Amino acid sequence: MSTQSGSRDTLTKDFQQLTNRVQQLELNAARTFQSPFITAIIAGSATLVAVLLAGGLTLLSQHIIAKREERRAVLTAERTMELARQEALYQHGEKYLNFALSKWSYSMHRCLLC
């Protein structure tokens, strides 16, 4: 039984030493990262990434808006062309009706004179 308790004590000591060593390394790393230069580099990198993402999103949204406006312009041009075509047809129809009406009116007037 004393061997088991001795091995437990050894394991506990080893574990405690390992824990102390990890804590010491964490403290050293924290001191290293607390230097103003490292902090500035980290902050600058984070800012650069944020700016690049914002710029990329801006360009993407501008591209999407430009495509939408292009589609709107094409649709507007198509509608304008269709309206102009219909206006031309109606004007032509109006002229034809005026001509037919005047011809009919002339024939009726002539029949009445006969």
KOLRO-305287 format. One line per 5 residues: number of its first residue (from 1); for each residue z, x, y of C-alpha. Coordinates in steps of 0.05 Angstrom, whole numbers, plus 5000, padded with zeros to 4 digits. Layout:
% KOLRO-305287
NUM = Z,X,Y  ... $
END
This chain:
% KOLRO-305287
1 = 5000,5000,5000  5013,5057,5047  4941,5079,5038  4916,5012,5062  4962,5012,5122 $
6 = 4942,5084,5137  4868,5067,5133  4881,5007,5178  4916,5050,5228  4858,5099,5226 $
11 = 4807,5043,5235  4848,5014,5292  4852,5083,5325  4778,5095,5316  4762,5026,5343 $
16 = 4808,5038,5403  4775,5106,5417  4706,5075,5412  4727,5018,5459  4755,5069,5509 $
21 = 4691,5110,5505  4647,5048,5518  4691,5028,5577  4686,5099,5605  4610,5097,5599 $
26 = 4608,5029,5633  4650,5056,5691  4604,5116,5698  4543,5071,5697  4574,5025,5749 $
31 = 4589,5084,5794  4518,5110,5787  4488,5043,5804  4533,5034,5864  4497,5089,5902 $
36 = 4461,5060,5963  4395,5091,5945  4393,5059,5876  4415,4992,5906  4359,4998,5957 $
41 = 4308,5012,5903  4331,4953,5862  4332,4907,5922  4264,4932,5945  4234,4922,5876 $
46 = 4261,4851,5873  4234,4837,5943  4166,4865,5924  4162,4822,5862  4183,4760,5903 $
51 = 4131,4775,5957  4076,4786,5905  4093,4721,5870  4094,4684,5936  4027,4714,5955 $
56 = 3997,4697,5888  4021,4625,5893  3993,4621,5963  3925,4646,5942  3924,4599,5882 $
61 = 3943,4538,5925  3890,4557,5977  3838,4562,5921  3857,4494,5894  3855,4462,5963 $
66 = 3787,4494,5977  3759,4466,5912  3787,4397,5929  3757,4399,5999  3690,4421,5970 $
71 = 3690,4361,5923  3708,4315,5981  3651,4344,6023  3601,4334,5966  3624,4262,5956 $
76 = 3620,4248,6030  3550,4277,6033  3529,4235,5973  3558,4172,6005  3524,4187,6071 $
81 = 3458,4197,6036  3465,4132,5998  3482,4094,6062  3422,4125,6098  3377,4105,6040 $
86 = 3403,4034,6041  3396,4030,6116  3324,4053,6111  3310,4001,6058  3341,3945,6098 $
91 = 3304,3966,6162  3239,3966,6123  3257,3898,6094  3274,3871,6163  3207,3895,6191 $
96 = 3171,3863,6132  3209,3797,6142  3195,3798,6217  3121,3809,6203  3119,3754,6150 $
101 = 3156,3707,6195  3110,3720,6253  3050,3711,6208  3079,3646,6181  3096,3624,6251 $
106 = 3025,3640,6275  2995,3601,6216  3040,3542,6230  3023,3543,6304  2950,3547,6287 $
111 = 2955,3488,6238  2989,3447,6291  2932,3461,6340  2880,3441,6289 $
END
